Amino acid sequence: GGTGLGLTISREIARLLGGEIRVESQPSQGSTFTLYMPATYAGLDQGPTMEPNELEDANRYLQAATASAAVPAPVSSLPPMLDPPSAETLFVPTEVLDDRADLKPGDRVLLVIENDANFATILLNLARDRGFKGLVAQDGDIALELVQRYKPDAITLDLQLPVLDGWQVLDRLRNNPQTADIPVHVISVVDRTIQDPSKMGAVTYLQKPVSKEALESTFVSIAGFIDRQVKHLLVVEDDDNQRASIVELMRDADVEATAVGSGEEALEALRSGNFDCMVLDLGLPGMSGFDVLDKLEGGELQRIPVVIYTAKDLNAEEEAHLRRFTESIIVKDAGASDRLLSETSQFLTKVSSARQPSPPPIVGGEHADALHGRKVLIVDDDVRNIFALASVLEANHMEVLYAENGRDGIGMLEKHPTTDIVLMDIMMPEMDGYETMAAVRKQPQFQSLPIIAITAKAMPGDRDKCIEAGASDYLPKPVNVEQLLLVMRTWLSTVSAGRT
């Protein structure tokens, strides 16, 4: 149907064949898909082979096959390819001649994600003036592929893009451990009062039309953030022991923590310092954490990423108020410190490691204990998805149950009440994932059961809708295996700590 998951799969197949698929679509007129293929194709280099029963090697095989794909000859009807040194060529025609042919180790790289070629050229030239090498992507899906391949130091993002819009791009960047640390600066015509990109993790926002002075100021900010080798964290916590524990937890050569015990001290620190993230307790003496957030919203202070860390029981109104500032709300319990470290690290770029190639997904070995021997239920109406997920999870020594629709999923849980975690597809016929999760949560024995919602829609607001329906967490399709395992380990470790 030309929607998200099918189009993504088709794009990957085209890429492996050395080509590219593009789509143009207009309401009531239909869609036109165009497949470009190279005139000649050298084939794949000799890589590892996999027998059908070697499920444990599935991830390594796919990664090796993708990495070893030969670079095709350019198609004569498209612009010539620009090959980065020691990297597979990305087969993407573009109206803007960027710097991907001239990238060298140590270069500062900015990715411009902008549909308008003229404005993209302006941003590219500003980046070069500030000492960056620039990459340009004019649609969302190509942008994500460029991010994975080149690991840029910073990104400017338009929200109105073809194929995948900017909201979807931002959501996927922020929910992928490999890209969550890259600062994203939104420049778009979209009115932030309707939906604020900073609540989804954007560092700054400029609304078009934008002046040259504002653009130059943004690029000064981008360069300044990257040039700061040490990132600054503000910890606001009134309990002396808790405050010291958080500082110790965040101890890192690349992170400098400033710790204060009141809201008034927090405001003073924010006015005099330049912080990259704040960990905020709500129950402070005098000025509360809510008051500190209201000062941020009022524009008195620079808006920075906030992680709420509190023991307070939040009512629906308070939680809705906090969601205007952050999705990172952590309740102080047995497993809270691990979640705090994970959430805060997303906002603090670790200069020593962030630009290094990411390791392959962990299959067994280190960190596998949280998965070892645990029981997982996969609820998905596509048996191919079940097989793909089961192969990875069984390789991590998990016991896998499955159901092909929501009703059977509920029945499977009732039959296996000791199930440790559920992977729930959303788009299913008859009883979809939202209805299934709501029905599961009505049963007292499953109130604390971790449920990870997995959806191919990946539209703005999907995360909130999944959480409201009863999901513990959310992942978009196509699923990033490393991210899936990380999320599952986090929730299983948290549940184990809570039971202990």
MARDO-284899 format. One record per atom (N, C-alpha, C): x, z, y. Coordinates in steps of 0.02 Angstrom, whole numbers, plus 50000, padded with zeros to 5 digits. Example, Ala and Ser with C-alpha at 12.3 -4.5 7.8 and 13.67 -1.06 7.14 Angstrom:
506605039049716 506155039049775 506605039049835 506425035449888 506845035749947 506455039450002 
//
This chain:
500405000049939 500005000050000 500425000050064 501075000250058 501505000150117 501555006750152 501365012150118 501425018750148 502095021850130 502195028150152 502855031250152 503265030750089 503005033550033 503415034049973 503545027149942 503025022949937 503115016349908 503605012149947 503555012450013 504005008550055 504725011250050 504795017850045 505455020750038 505785018549973 505395018549919 505655016349854 505855008949857 505425004849888 505574997749894 506214996649935 506295000549988 506894999950029 507525001549989 507485006749948 508065008749908 508235003349857 507735000449825 507864995049778 508184989149814 507914987349872 508194981849911 508924983249930 509054989549949 509744991249969 510224990649911 510014992949852 510444992449794 510584985149775 510124980749792 510214973649779 510614970249835 510824974149885 511224971349939 510804968449995 510154969949997 509724967050047 509364972150089 508804970050117 508434974350163 507704972250163 507254976950169 506544975450175 506294977950242 505904973850276 505634975750341 504874974750340 504524978250384 503794977750385 503554977550458 503084973150470 502724972950533 501984973850518 501654978350555 500964980050538 500554981150601 499944978650601 499484979850656 498794981550627 498454986350657 497794988350633 497324982350632 496934981850578 496424976650568 496714969650557 497374969050560 497684962450548 498094962250484 498314968150462 498694968350400 499444969250411 499814969050357 500534970250358 500904964250330 501484962850358 501924957550334 502584960750312 502744960150248 503374962750222 503864956950213 504484957950237 504994952750231 505594955650195 505794952350141 506374954550102 506954949750115 507504952450142 508114948550152 508584949950094 508864944550066 509334945250010 509974941450026 510554943950004 511174940350015 511204933949972 511574928949996 511644922749958 512034923849894 512504928449895 512894930149835 512924937749829 512994939949767 513014947149755 513534948549702 514004952949717 514574954049673 514404958749615 513834962149618 513654966749565 513954973649576 513824978149529 514084984949534 514774985449503 515184989749534 515824991349502 515674995149438 516164995049392 516074998849330 516035006249346 515495009249327 515395016349339 515175019649275 514975025949279 514765029449219 514125026549191 514055026649125 513435024449094 513065030649069 512415029949059 512005035649039 511555033648982 511605037248928 511135036248873 510475039448891 509915037148863 509265039848882 509205047348873 509565050148824 509485057348813 509955061548854 510365058448895 510845062248935 510535064149002 510025068249000 509655069849060 510065073949109 510525077949084 510925082149128 511365078049175 511515071849155 511945067649197 511555063149245 510895064149249 510485059549289 510705059249362 510795065049392 510985065149463 511665062049474 512145063849432 512825061249441 512835053649432 512435051249385 512395044049373 512115040349434 511565042949461 511255039649518 511705039649578 512055045349590 512505045649647 513085040749638 513365040549578 513935036149566 513735028749572 513135027149546 512905020249550 512795018049622 512495022549661 512365020949731 513015020249770 513485024849758 514115024749795 514545018749778 514465016149717 514915010749695 514625003849706 514025003449738 513724996849749 514184992549792 514304986449770 514754982049807 514434979849872 514844978649923 514604976449987 514434969049983 513814967049998 513624960049992 513894955950050 513924949350039 514094944950093 513514944750142 513664943750208 513124943650257 512644937750245 512004938850261 511524933450260 511604929550325 511654922950320 511834918950378 511324919350434 510684920650417 510174920750469 510144927350507 510554932250487 510544938750519 511214939950555 511234944750602 511864946150636 512394948250586 513034947050601 513564948650555 513614956150543 513864957950484 513924964950466 514514968150501 514454974550515 514994978350546 515194983750496 515774983150467 515984987650413 516374993550439 516134999850431 516535005650449 517085006450397 517675009050417 518215009950370 518015014750314 518185012950253 518085017350194 517365019450186 516895015150202 516185016850193 515805010550173 515295011550132 514875005950112 514485003450173 514454996850180 514114993950237 513364995150234 513074996950290 512354997650294 512064991050319 511644988050277 511404981250290 510814981550339 510974982250404 510454983250454 510574978850515 510174973550523 510224969650585 510004973950644 510334973350701 510164977250759 510264973150821 509854974450872 509924970850935 510494973550977 510744979450962 511254982851002 511904983150962 512434980650991 513084980750959 513394987650969 513394991750916 513664998550923 514384998950898 514615004950882 515325006050867 515465007250793 515005005550749 515105007150678 515705003450649 515914997850680 516494994150655 517144997350677 517105002250723 517715004950753 517755012550744 517435015250692 517455022450681 518095024450646 518405029850670 519015032350641 518935039850628 519305042650580 519265049850567 519415053750631 519015058750645 519105062850704 518695060550764 518385054650761 517965052350816 517345056750823 517145057850885 516505061150898 515965055650897 515455056650856 514965051350844 514275053750866 513945049650908 513255050850929 512815045350900 512265047350868 511775042550843 511195042050893 511085036050919 510525034750964 509955031750923 509395035450917 508805033050882 508295031150935 508245024650948 507845022251004 507595015250990 506935014250996 506625007850981 506755002551035 506815004651097 506925000151154 507664998451158 507834991951147 508534989851145 508874991051212 508524989851268 508834990751333 509004998151346 508535002551330 508665009651341 509195012151292 509195009551231 509705011451183 510395009551208 510455003851241 511095001751270 511315006451325 510845008651367 511015013451420 511285019951389 510945022551338 511175028651306 511845027651272 511945021951241 512575020451208 513145020451258 513045017451316 513575017251367 513715024251395 513195028251404 513305035151427 513705039151376 513555038051312 513925041451259 514665039451261 514795033051268 515495030751271 515855033751332 515495034351388 515805037351448 516015044551436 515665047851389 515825054951374 516295055551314 516585050051292 517085050351239 516795049951169 516165047851162 515865047151096 515925039951072 515935039151006 515775032750975 515025032850961 514695027150970 513975027150965 513715022850907 513185025450874 512805021650825 512095020950850 511775015350834 511095014150858 510645012550798 510055015850796 509535014250747 508895013150786 508525007850769 507925006150806 507285007650768 507345010450708 506745012950673 506955019150633 506445023150613 506565029650586 506905029750518 506715025250473 507015025550406 507745023550407 507915018650448 508625016750454 509015022450485 508715025950533 509045031650565 509245036850513 508795038550467 508945043650416 509515041350372 509535034850356 510085032450314 510755032650351 510745031150416 511355031650456 511595038950460 511135043550467 511315050650469 511655052750404 511365050850347 511665052750283 512355049650274 512445043550299 513075040050286 513635042250333 513465043150398 513995044250447 514045051450471 513565055750457 513565062750479 513755063250553 513335060750598 513505060950670 513545068050696 513905068950751 513975075550782 513355077550821 512975072650846 512365074050884 511915067850880 511275068950897 510775063650892 510335063850954 510185057850982 509635057351030 509065053850994 508455056151006 507885053850965 507285052051008 507055045951001 506405043951028 505875045750976 505275047650998 504755049650951 504315043850930 504305038550968 503885032750951 504315027350919 504325027450853 504745022950814 504335019450760 504545013450739 504205010150683 504405013150616 504035011850565 504135013950495 504045021450489 504535025350511 504475032650514 504505034550588 504005038250613 504045040150684 504535045850693 504665047450757 505165052550772 504995059450747 504345061150743 504145067650717 504355068350643 504245063050605 504435063150535 505195063450528 505555059750569 506295059950568 506535067050582 506265070150635 506475076850653 506325081850598 505735081150567 505545085750512 506035085050454 506215078950436 506665077950378 507375080250395 507595079150456 508255081550476 508295089150472 507785092450497 507805099750500 507705103050432 507395099650385 507255102650320 507715100050265 508265097050285 508785094950238 509415098950253 509655103050205 510245107150219 510855103150242 510895096750223 511475092650242 511445090450315 510855090550346 510785088050415 510495093150463 510295099050438 509945103850480 510365106350537 511025105950531 511465108650583 511615103650639 511405097350633 511565092350683 511095093150743 511355094250804 510915095150862 510545088750879 509885089350889 509465083550904 509175084350975 509275079351017 509035079351086 508495073951093 507885076051104 507315071451107 507265068451177 507205061751180 507075058151243 506495053451229 505905055051256 505315051351236 504785051551291 504305047051287 503755046851334 503215051851315 503245054751255 502735059351230 502715065651273 502125067951291 502025073951331 502145080151288 502625084251306 502785090151264 502245095451266 501785095151315 501245100051315 500745098851259 500745092651232 500305091151175 500625093551111 501265092051102 501645094651045 502365095251067 502655101151059 503325102651085 503845101451031 504315096651040 504825095350990 505285101250978 505365105651027 505815111351018 505565116050963 504905116050951 504645120250898 504805117550829 505015111250827 505225108250763 505985107850759 506345110950807 507065111450801 507465107250849 507125103450895 507505099550944 507855104350993 508465102651012 508855106851057 508625106051128 508525099851151 508285098651218 507755093151216 507385092451272 506875087251277 506875084351347 506875077751352 506795074151415 506205069351407 505765069451457 505185064951454 505315058651496 505195052851466 505265046551501 504675045751549 504775042251606 505415039551631 505875045051653 506525044051643 507005049251655 507535046651703 507765050951748 508265048951798 508965048651767 509405044951800 510095044451777 510435051251779 510265055251830 510565061951836 510365066351776 509735065951757 509505070051700 509835067851636 509925061351627 510265058751568 510995061151566 511325060551623 512025062651626 512095070151611 511625074151637 511625081351623 511545082751549 511105078851517 511005079751445 511635078151406 511985072851426 512595071051390 513155076051402 513165079051461 513645084451473 513505090251426 512855091851418 512645097251372 512835095651300 512735089351279 512905087351211 513645088151199 514055085651245 514785086051238 515005093351238 514695097451282 514895104451286 514755108251222 514175106851192 513995110251129 514495108551074 514665102151069 515125099951016 515825102651028 516035102751092 516715104951107 516825112351096 516275116251099 516345123451087 516485124651013 517105126250998 517295127350928 516955133650900 516835138550943 516505144750922 515785144650948 515315145750904 514605146050923 514405153250936 513935154150983 513775160851006 513065162850984 513035168550950 512405171250924 512235177650960 511615178350982 511375184451012 510925188150963 511105194350947 510715198550901 510365203950942 509705204150939 509305209050977 508945213450926 509195219550918 508955224250867 509085231350891 508555235550892 508635242350920 508935247250870 508885245950805 509165250450755 509915249150748 510315254350759 511055253550759 511315250950693 511065253650637 511305251550572 511105244350557 510475242650572 510245235750561 510655230850604 510775232850666 511155228450711 511855227150684 512175232450661 512845231650634 512845227450570 512315228250530 512265224450467 512185216950481 511775215350531 511675208250547 512325205150573 512675208750616 513315206150642 513805205050585 513825209650538 514275208950481 514065203150437 513415202250428 513155196750387 513355190050417 513355189550483 513505183250518 514245182350532 514655186950509 515365186550525 515655180050499 515955176150544 516225169550527 516715167750582 517245164150563 517745162150613 517455157750667 516905154350652 516615149650700 516015152550737 515845158950724 515265162050756 515465168550790 515295169050853 515415175250891 514745178450906 514645184550882 513995187950889 514025193050945 513515192950988 513415198051039 512795202051019 512855208551014 512305212750989 512055217451044 511405217551055 511095222051105 510505225651073 510285231151105 509775235351074 509105235551110 509015231551162 508385231651198 508225224851227 507595223951246 507385217651276 507715216351343 507785221851382 508105221151448 508825218851441 509195221651393 509885219451381 509905212251356 509405210351318 509385203451293 509315198551351 508865200051398 508765195551455 509405195151497 509725200851507 510355200851545 510885196551512 510935197051444 511425193051408 511255185651412 510605184051407 510395177051409 510525173951477 510465178051530 510585175451598 511335174351611 511755178451581 512475178151596 512875174251545 512595173051486 512965169751433 512665163051413 512995159651367 512755153151342 512715153751266 512115154951241 512025156251170 511725150251134 511905149651070 511665144151029 511075146150984 510955152650976 510405155050934 510305162450948 509685164950937 509545171950946 509155174650886 509385180250858 509015184050808 508665189650844 507995189850839 507595194350881 507135198750840 507215205450850 506725210250823 506155210750872 505555212050848 504975212450892 504845219550917 504985224550875 504835231450893 505395234750931 505485232650993 506025235251035 505745240651083 506165245351103 505935250351152 505845247051220 505345249051258 505235246151324 504965239051317 505365234151339 505155227151334 505175224951262 504615222451236 504575220451166 504875213551155 504955211751091 505195205051075 504715199651100 504055201151099 503565196451125 503685195051199 503865200351237 503995199551309 504605195151320 505125196051279 505725191951285 505545184551274 505145183251224 504945176351210 504535173451268 504105177451299 503705175051355 504155173051413 504715176651423 505185174851476 505505168051461 505655166851396 505925160351377 505425154851391 504795156051373 504275151051382 504145149751455 504225154951496 504095154151568 504615150151604 505145148251571 505645143951603 506175147851641 506155154551639 506655158451674 507345157751642 507355156451577 507975156351538 508015149851499 508635148151478 508735142251437 508385143251370 507995138351348 507645138751284 508145137651228 508205142551183 508675142051127 508305143251062 508585141151005 508275142550941 508225150150929 507655152250902 507525159350891 507345160450817 507645165650787 507445167850721 507145174850728 506505175650712 506175182150716 506345186150653 506575192350663 506775196650607 506445203450618 505915204850582 505505210550600 505205213950539 505065220450546 504705224250494 503965224950513 503775222250571 503085223050596 502595219050554 502015222050539 501465218350508 501135214150561 501145207650552 500885203050602 500165201250587 499745201550637 499065198950628 499065191450642 498495188150632 498465180950639 498625178750710 498385182550760 498505180650829 499245181250847 499565186650824 500285187550838 500705182150805 500525180450743 500905175350707 500825168550742 500215167050764 500105160750800 500505160550864 500555166250898 500945166650960 501685165250945 501935168050891 502645167050874 502785159950853 502295156650821 502395149750797 502495144950855 502325147150917 502455142950975 503205142450989 503585147150963 504305147450976 504735145450917 504495146950857 504925146050798 504515145950735 504785142450684 504505142850616 504865148150575 505395151050604 505825155750566 505605162850580 505145165350540 504915172250545 505075175750479 505525180550481 505765183850421 505565191250422 505215193350371 505015200350365 505565204250330 505745209950358 506285213950330 506055216850263 506335214150209 506195216750143 506825216050101 506745216750035 507335216949992 507755210549994 507435204750003 507805198450003 507905195450071 507775199350124 507755196450191 508435194150216 508975197750198 509625196050226 509845189050207 509705187050144 509895180250123 509505175050163 508865176250174 508465171450213 508685171250285 508875177050312 509115177350381 509745173150389 510205173950342 510835170150345 510695162650341 510235160750296 510075153650287 509765150650349 509265154150378 508915151550437 509375151150497 509775156450509 510215156550567 510755151250562 511015150250502 511545145350492 511315138350509 510675136950503 510415130250521 510515128750594 510515133950637 510565132850709 511285133550734 511735136150693 512425137150715 512865132250678 513065126950711 513485121850679 514145125050658 514295124650593 514935127150568 515445121650574 515845121850628 516295116350644 516785115050588 516975120150553 517485119250501 517225115450441 516565115550430 516305112450369 515755107350380 515435107450438 514825103450446 514955095950441 515535093650461 515665086550460 515995084250396 516105088850349 516405086850286 515885083850240 516085079350196 515595076550149 515265082050108 514625081350097 514265086450060 514405085849986 514455091549951 514565091349879 513955088949843 514025086649781 513445084449743 513005090449727 512365089149711 511925094649693 512205098749635 512115105249639 512365109749588 511925109049526 512215107449470 511855107249407 512195112049360 511895118049351 512215123149312 512795126249350 513165130649317 513755133549348 513575138549402 513975138449457 513895143249511 513195142849541 512905148649556 512255149349588 511675147449542 511805145649479 511265143449436 510865149349407 511125155649414 510805161349382 510085162349406 509945160749469 509265161749495 508765157249460 509005151649433 508565147049397 508575148049322 509125150549296 509235150949224 508675155049190 508345151749142 507835155249103 507175156249137 507095153649199 506465154649235 505965149149216 505325150749224 504795146149203 504495142749265 504505136149266 504245132349322 503675127849299 503145127549340 502585123049326 502595117349377 502595111149352 502565105249395 501845102549391 501515101949448 500835099149451 500875092549489 500795086949455 500875080349486 500485075349444 500125070749477 499735065949439 500135059849417 500775059449436 501205053849416 501715056349365 501655054149303 502085056549250 502825054849263 502955049649302 503645047949318 503965053249362 503575056049409 503825061449450 503955067749407 503505069149362 503595074849317 504235074049277 504345068049249 504945066949208 505575067749250 505575064949311 506175065349353 506335072549372 505815076449392 505925083449410 506125087549349 505785086349293 505925090249232 506645089249210 506905083149216 507595081849194 508095085949233 507985086649297 508435090549340 508365098049325 507745100349319 507635107549310 507845109949241 507725105849190 507955107649123 508715107849120 509045103449159 509775103649162 510025110149192 509605113549231 509775120049259 509485125749216 509325123949152 509125128949102 508475132449120 508005128749151 507345131449165 506855129149110 506345133249099 505805131349054 505275127749095 505135121549079 504695117349120 504005116549087 503485118249125 502795116749107 502545111449155 502025107749135 501765102649181 501025101749172 500715099249225 500005097449224 499925091349268 499455086949249 499385080549284 498805080549334 498495086349345 497995086849399 497905094149416 497545095449471 497485102249496 497125106949449 496585104649418 496205109049373 496625111049313 496985106249285 497425107849228 497985112549250 498205111749313 498725116149338 498505123349340 497885124449364 497615131249365 497545133949294 497305129649249 497235131649179 497915133449148 498425129649165 499095131049138 499365137749164 499225139249227 499435145749254 499075151549219 498435150649207 498055155949173 498305156849101 498525151349070 498795151749002 499495154549001 499875153449057 500565155849062 500635160049126 500355166149127 500355170249188 501055172549209 501555171849165 502235173849183 502635168249216 502295162849235 502625157349271 502955160049334 503575158049346 503965160749402 503875156849467 503745150249464 503725146149524 503335139749508 503005136849559 502605130849550 502845125449599 502905119249575 503025113449618 502365109549621 502055109249679 501375106649686 501355100149726 501165094649692 501045088449728 500405089249769 500375085849826 499795086549870 499285080949857 499525074849854 499065069149850 498875067749777 498355071249754 498095070349686 497355068849690 497075064949643 496365063349643 495945069449623 495305069349641 494815074549625 494985081149660 495475084749635 495655091249664 496375090649689 496455090049755 497125088949782 497515095449785 498135094949808 498575100849809 498325106349853 498015104649910 497765109749955 497225113949920 496755110549888 496215114149853 496495118249795 496975115449759 497265118949702 497615125349724 498025124849777 498385130849801 497905136149826 497375134049861 496875138949885 496545142549827 496395138749773 496075141849714 496565146649679 497195144749676 497695149149644 497765155649683 497775155249749 497875161249790 497285166049787 496705163649765 496125168149759 496195172849699 496665171349654 496755175549595 497295180749610 497125187149606 497595192449627 498275192149594 498295190049530 498945190149495 499425184749521 499165180049561 499585174649586 499685174949662 499545180749691 499605181349764 500325180249788 500815182649751 501515182149772 501905176749735 501555172649696 501885167349658 502155162049706 502815160449705 503075155249749 502795148449730 502495144949779 502235138149770 502575133649821 502935128549797 503265123849840 502845117449843 502555116049901 502155109949910 502615103949919 502445098449884 502845092349889 502375086649906 502475083449964 502015078249986 502375071950008 502065066349994 502345059850015 502115058050085 501645061650113 501385059850179 501895061350233 502165067550233 502685069650281 502495068050353 501885069750372 501655068550440 501685074950480 501725074450548 501725080550588 501125084850572 501245091350563 500705095950547 500605097150473 500925092950430 500835093850358 501095100550335 501675102650362 501955109050342 501465114750355 501185114950416 500715120250434 500095120050388 499855113950374 499265113350331 499405115850261 500015114450235 500195116850169 500245124450167 500555127350219 500635134650221 499955138050226 499515135150267 498835138050274 498455137750208 498585132650168 498235131850104 498505136550051 499095139550064 499365144350015 500065142849992 500385137550017 501065136049996 501565141150025 502075142449986 502615146750010 503115142750050 503205136350032 503675131950066 503445124850057 503825120150087 503595113150091 504205108550088 504145103150050 504665098050048 504335091150050 504625086450089 504345079650089 504645075450033 504265070350011 504535065349966 504845059850006 505345056249980 505675057549916 506075064049919 506055067749863 506345074449862 507105074049860 507425077949904 508145078849902 508295084249850 508635082349796 508725086949739 509105093249760 509625092549800 510015098349822 509575103049862 509165100249906 508725104449946 508205107849903 507925104349854 507435107249809 507725113249772 508325112449744 508635117849707 508795123749752 509015122349814 509155127749861 508525131649878 507975128149891 507345131449908 507095135549848 507145132849788 506915136449729 507335142649717 507995142049725 508435147949716 508255153449766 508145151349829 507985156249881 507355160149864 506825156549844 506195159949830 506235164049766 506565161549715 506625165449653 507045171649663 507575171149704 507995176949719 507595182149758 507185179749805 506785184249846 506275187949803 505925184349759 505435187349715 505755192449669 506345190649643 506705195249598 506895201649634 507135200849696 507335206749735 506725211149751 506155207749766 505555211549779 505305215449720 505355212449661 505135215849600 505605221649584 506255220649598 506725226049586 506585232049631 
//
